[in-house]
Amino acid sequence: MRTQVGIVGAGPAGLMLALLLRRAGIDSIIIENRSRGYIEHRIRAGLLEQWVTDLLVELGVGERMRREGMFHRGIFLNFDGELHHVDFRNLIDKGVTIYGQQEVVKDLVDRLLADGEQILFEVEDVSIHDFEGGSPKIRFRHDGVAKQIECDFIGGCDGFHGICRPSFPPGLLQVFEREYPFGWLGILAESPPPEDELIYTYHDRGFALFTMRSPTLARLYLQCAPDEDIDNWPDARIWEELRIRLNGVRPLAEGKMLQKGITPMRSFVVEPMQVGRLFLAGDSAHIVPPTGAKGMNLAVADVVMLSRALEAFYRQNRADLLEAYSRTCLARVWKAQRFSWWMTQMLHRFNFEEDFDMRRQLAELDYVASSQAAQTSLAENYAGLPLD
């Protein structure tokens, strides 16, 4: 098999890269080790920055999002028993859209397959070769048959546990990471969310987040120990703790729990994001705490930069944008890490015995809630920094 760009991974990064390349007249093939049904139904992130929403519409894959997604003007901060609204629309004339990652994936897969793009699902034994030279190859098994894709470039969009990042030459990658001393217990429930927009809650018992996937599906989170056993959290205990941390600012409707689990909190970045003709994008290169809602948005930003660089290479015989790919992406990645860390440290209890830290966090929240300058900074980062 021969193509210009071989893409490993059919998550949002790989699918969006293929669509952007198709628009530029560049051929690609995607391989994915999971089934189509799996990637279209796994629950992941669900918040799109303003520019990502606009891009989906521009690319012709935003019709269902505009019909079913929920546009939010801002967020609520909940502390000291009061709700404080941060109105992004008034502050910066932008907002965010709640639309599940799995829905974005469905829309992208539908469009690519309708356009005749090749997506090979359920591949096995994937390996990449010769990417430090001029003839990269992707080898794998599909339907029991050994296959090979010869290409000019490889897009490593296969996530944190993929094979692309570990394929870098030993000693080349520098790893930056931070483990947080807590996790999130998350549930998906058949119940209306307590508000039309997200509620970020600071409470002396720990952080809580009240969000949604639809007007009738609530996505709710509780700060917990990173090694917490989910079996110690029966449904009744979860609802009781959510109600306590919501602190009476809104009524909380209970419903059938469709999903629950524990997610560790961590930050992770590798530098560089490229070697030879192999380019990492999305979770293969960086992980952010979900507090800042940046994961999927960063992945899309990576592949926008990569598609621009590849278009310049093929159309203008320019290699400068490819050479600058890591530097360009990492500037945005580290700003997102900073914002995610800031939101995380402001809203979570790191040490339940330190009254000083609690008072400091409450003062910081009060400052944000009362300062237009602080709210503008939050809004700019949350709704999405400029892409250029």
Buried (B, 14 or more C-beta within 10 A) or exposed (E): BEBBBBBBBBBBBBBBBBBBBBEBEBBBBBBBBBEBEBBBEEBBBBBBBBBBBBBBEEBEBBEBBEEEBBBBBBBBBBBEEEBBBBBBBBBBEBBBBBBBBBBBBBBBBEBBEEEEBBBBBBBEEBEBBBBEEEEBBBBBEBEEEEBBBEBBBBBBBBBEEBBBBEBBEEEEBEEEEEEBEBBBBBBBBBBBBBBEBBBBBBBEBBBBBBBBBBEEBBBBBBBBEBEBEEEEBEEEEBBEBBBBBBBEBBEBBBBEBEEBEBBEBBBBBBBBBBBBBBBBBBBBBBBBBBBBBBBBBBBBBBBBBBBBBBBBBBEEEEEEBBEEBBEBBBEBBBBBBBBBBBBBBBBBBEEEEEEEBBEEBBEBBBEBBEEEEBBBBBBBBBBBBEBE
